[in-house]
Amino acid sequence: MVERMLSGTAMRTGKGGFFLFMVFFGLAQAVPAGRASADSGTTVADDPRACLMCHGSAPVRGILKTPHFTSTSPRAPGAQKGCQSCHGPAGAHLEKPLQVSPRRFGTGSDLAVEKQNGVCLGCHQENSGPALPSSHPAIGDNSCVQCHQVHPSDG
């Protein structure tokens, strides 16, 4: 393995190392995944481009054209922590992409439906953002993503 120095952080190339090298190299003047930049208060993981380096398929890119990222609301995920707003902290995933997974939704998730829906309802409740209309059917045992496509494939 070869050790490289980027942005003051030593990292090893090898399994996952190339990924990290590309993330750090691709985001010029980037800071380490889990540390904040002194001038902006953000981390590499806050920038959706870090996620799109590997997760760049149409369904993932599609969210960038939805109100989750196009809204001017400061509460929109794109204005907060980008992908991390819904998928959770990504610093560990950026450091060990094959060992640590971000939060997933739908049938492939290991999270209980209530926890999945809690992420959505954290914004989609009255006084928090676009609220569920009173005509919305009862959620029951369904996850929000069973009916609502958050990452449209036509992105």
N, C-alpha and C positions, 0 to 999 in steps of 0.2 A: 504494500500500500504506500501511496505517496501522500505526504502531509503538505497541505497548502495553507497559506495565510490569506484570508480575505476579510476585510472590514474588521481586523483585529481578532478574528475568531479562527482558531485552528480547526480544520476538518480533514478527515481522511477520505481519499477517493477510494472507491471500491463499491460494494453493494450500498446503494443509496447515496454514495458520495458524489457521483456524477450528477444526480438530481440536485443535490444541494449546490454544487458548483454552478449548475445552470441557473438555479433560482438566484443565487447571489450575483452571478455574472450578468444575468438578464435584467436584473433590477439594479441599475447603476447606482453607486453610492448606497447600497442597501445596508441595513443593519442586521445583526443576527436575529434569527426567527423569534426568539423569546424576549429580546431586549428592545426597549424603546429608543427611538432616535431623540437626542437631546433637543433638537430644534423643532420637530414636528409632533412628538408624543405618539408616534405610530410605530408599528413593527412591520417587518416584511410580511408577516402573516395577515396584516390588515389590508394589504393590497391584493385585490382579486387576481392581478397578473401572476402572483406567486402560485395561486391555485390553478390558473389556466395553463401554466407551463406543462402540466401533466393531464389535468382534467379539462381539456379543451374541446371536447366533442360538442356537437350541436345542442344536445339537451342541457349541458352545463352552460354553454355560452348564451343560450336562450334567455336565461334569467336577466341578463344585462339589458334586455329590451323591454322588460316588464316594469311596472311601477315600483317593484322592490329595489330597482337600481336607477330608474329614471325620475322618480319622484323628487321634488325639491324639498320634501319634508325632512327635517333633521332626524326624525324617528325612523325613516326608511332604512332597511338593512345596508344599502349601498352607502348611506351617509354615516353609518355607525361603524361597524367592524367588518363591512363587506361580507364575504362568505361565512366568516366566523359568527356573525349575528345569529345565524340559524344552525350552522354546523359545529359550533363550539370552538374553543381555542385550538389553533392549528400549529402552534410552535413545536410541540412534540411530534406531530405528524410530519412537519417539514424536516425535522432532524432524523426521524426514523420512519420514513414513509411506508415501509413494508411491515413494520411491527405495530404502528399506531394508526388507527382509523379515525376519521372525523365522524361526528354524529350523522347517522343515516335515518332516512324516513321511509315509510311504506313497508311492504312485505319483507324487504331485505334488512330491516332494522332489528337490532337486538334491544331497542328501547321499548318499553311498554307503550301502548297506544296513548294512554293518558299523558305520558311525558312528551311524546311526539307532539300531541295536540297542545300541550302547555307552551311549547316553543311558539307555535302559530298564534295561540290565544294571548301570548304575552304582548303582541301588537294589535291583534284583531279583536279587541274588546272595546266597549264604549269608553270614551275619553282617552284612549291610547293610540288610536289610528283608525283605519277603516273598520268599523264595527260590523259584526255579523248582523244582517238584517233580521228583523223580528220574524220574517217569513222563513228563515233558515230552518230546515228540518233538524230534529234532534240528532246529535252526533252519535250517541249510543256507543257501541264498540268499534266504530269506524275511525280510522285516522283521517285527518283533513286531506292528505294527499291521495286518498282513494277516490275523491271526487275532484279535487282542485290540483291542476297541473302547474306546479310552481316553476319548473324548469321546462318550458315548452321546447319541443324538438325542432321547431322552425327557426331557431335562433341563429 
